[in-house]
């Protein structure tokens, strides 16, 4: 099985209603999976949060949120690769 991240973008974001400096939102991730010679594309909406400085630019906030989502995907991929060894 092969799982690859082929696209990632922030779909929505907003300031947390109670925690200053925290942004919440969703990141759209498109994954390509190859299993048994068949390729499948998966589009996911990953809920994420990121703590950012008050003067952070929109680009910095987006990057922080996409990094959180990429980390979640990496942990998922590692878990799936580990199960293959079991």
C-alpha positions in Angstrom: 0.0 0.0 0.0 1.2 3.5 -0.9 -0.4 6.6 0.6 0.8 10.0 -0.6 -0.4 13.6 0.1 -0.9 15.2 -3.2 -2.7 18.5 -2.2 -3.3 20.5 0.9 -5.1 23.8 1.6 -6.9 25.6 4.4 -10.6 25.5 3.7 -11.8 27.7 6.6 -10.3 29.3 9.7 -11.5 31.5 12.6 -10.2 32.8 15.9 -11.1 30.5 18.8 -14.0 32.1 20.7 -12.3 31.9 24.1 -8.6 31.2 23.7 -6.6 34.3 22.6 -4.0 33.5 20.0 -5.6 30.2 18.9 -7.0 29.7 15.4 -9.3 26.8 14.5 -10.5 25.5 11.2 -10.4 22.8 8.6 -7.6 21.8 6.2 -8.5 20.0 3.0 -6.1 17.2 2.2 -6.1 15.1 -1.0 -4.5 11.7 -0.6 -3.6 9.2 -3.3 -3.6 5.5 -2.2 -2.3 2.7 -4.3 -3.4 -0.7 -3.0 -3.1 -3.9 -5.1 -2.3 -2.0 -8.2 -5.4 0.1 -7.9 -5.2 3.9 -7.3 -7.8 5.7 -5.2 -8.1 9.4 -4.4 -9.4 10.5 -1.0 -10.4 14.0 -0.1 -10.4 14.7 3.7 -11.5 17.6 5.8 -9.2 17.6 8.8 -10.2 19.7 11.8 -7.1 21.5 13.2 -6.0 24.3 15.6 -2.9 26.3 15.9 -1.5 28.8 18.4 -0.2 31.9 16.6 1.2 35.3 17.5 -1.2 38.2 17.5 0.8 39.8 14.6 0.9 36.6 12.5 0.1 37.1 8.8 -2.7 35.1 7.1 0.0 33.1 5.3 1.7 32.2 8.6 -1.6 31.1 10.1 -2.4 29.0 7.0 1.1 27.4 7.1 0.7 26.6 10.8 -2.7 24.9 10.2 -1.4 22.9 7.2 1.6 21.7 9.2 -0.7 20.5 11.9 -2.8 18.6 9.3 0.4 17.2 7.6 1.5 15.9 11.0 -1.8 14.2 11.5 -1.5 12.6 8.1 2.1 11.5 8.8 1.0 9.8 12.0 -1.8 8.0 10.2 0.6 6.8 7.5 3.1 5.6 10.1 0.3 3.8 11.9 -0.9 2.1 8.6 2.7 1.2 7.7 3.2 -0.3 11.2 0.1 -2.4 10.9 1.4 -3.8 7.7 4.4 -5.2 9.6 2.2 -6.9 12.2 
